[in-house]
Amino acid sequence: MKARVHVMLKNGVLDPQGEAVRHALGALGFAGVNGVRQGKVIELDLAEGATEADVTAMCEKLLANTVIESYSVEIG
């Protein structure tokens, strides 16, 4: 079974990497980009019987810093 976890900084948390990407895009001539938020995607190859609750527990304990990051889980 596969799971995909999307982790992003919460709204209101400064994103220096996103700001660097926005600035670089402007320097390359891509006008009109007003903001960039950068996150990460974690793909998990899980054993049969794993549940979405298991992946959520993984996120809460390791994969996301829930103080400053939010996450979403896709199972499929």
C-alpha positions as CSV (number, residue, x, y, z in Angstrom):
1,M,0.0,0.0,0.0
2,K,1.2,3.5,-0.8
3,A,0.7,6.7,1.2
4,R,1.6,10.2,0.3
5,V,2.0,12.9,3.0
6,H,2.0,16.6,2.0
7,V,3.7,18.8,4.7
8,M,3.5,22.6,4.5
9,L,4.3,25.5,6.8
10,K,1.2,26.8,8.5
11,N,-0.2,30.2,7.4
12,G,1.5,33.0,9.2
13,V,4.8,31.1,9.6
14,L,7.6,32.8,7.6
15,D,8.8,30.7,4.7
16,P,12.4,31.9,3.7
17,Q,12.8,29.1,1.1
18,G,9.5,30.1,-0.5
19,E,10.6,33.7,-0.5
20,A,13.9,32.8,-2.1
21,V,12.1,30.9,-4.9
22,R,9.8,33.9,-5.4
23,H,12.7,36.3,-5.7
24,A,14.6,34.0,-8.1
25,L,11.6,33.6,-10.3
26,G,11.3,37.4,-10.5
27,A,15.0,37.6,-11.4
28,L,14.5,35.1,-14.2
29,G,11.8,37.3,-15.7
30,F,8.7,35.5,-14.4
31,A,6.6,38.5,-13.4
32,G,3.3,38.2,-11.4
33,V,4.4,35.7,-8.8
34,N,3.2,37.3,-5.6
35,G,4.0,34.5,-3.2
36,V,5.5,31.1,-2.9
37,R,5.1,28.5,-0.1
38,Q,7.5,25.6,-0.2
39,G,6.7,22.2,1.3
40,K,7.6,18.6,1.1
41,V,6.0,15.4,-0.1
42,I,6.8,12.1,1.7
43,E,5.9,8.8,-0.1
44,L,5.6,5.7,2.1
45,D,5.4,2.2,0.9
46,L,3.5,0.4,3.6
47,A,2.9,-3.2,4.5
48,E,-0.6,-4.6,4.1
49,G,-2.8,-3.8,7.0
50,A,-1.4,-0.3,7.6
51,T,-4.1,2.3,8.1
52,E,-4.5,6.0,7.6
53,A,-4.4,6.2,11.4
54,D,-1.0,4.7,11.4
55,V,0.2,7.3,8.9
56,T,-1.3,10.0,10.9
57,A,0.5,8.8,14.0
58,M,3.8,8.8,12.0
59,C,3.1,12.4,11.0
60,E,2.3,13.5,14.6
61,K,5.4,11.8,16.0
62,L,8.1,12.4,13.2
63,L,7.1,13.5,9.7
64,A,5.7,16.9,10.5
65,N,6.5,19.5,13.2
66,T,2.9,20.2,14.1
67,V,3.7,23.4,15.9
68,I,4.6,25.1,12.6
69,E,3.5,22.7,9.9
70,S,0.3,21.2,8.7
71,Y,0.0,17.9,6.8
72,S,-2.5,16.0,4.7
73,V,-2.5,12.2,4.0
74,E,-3.4,10.4,0.8
75,I,-3.8,6.6,0.8
76,G,-3.9,4.8,-2.4
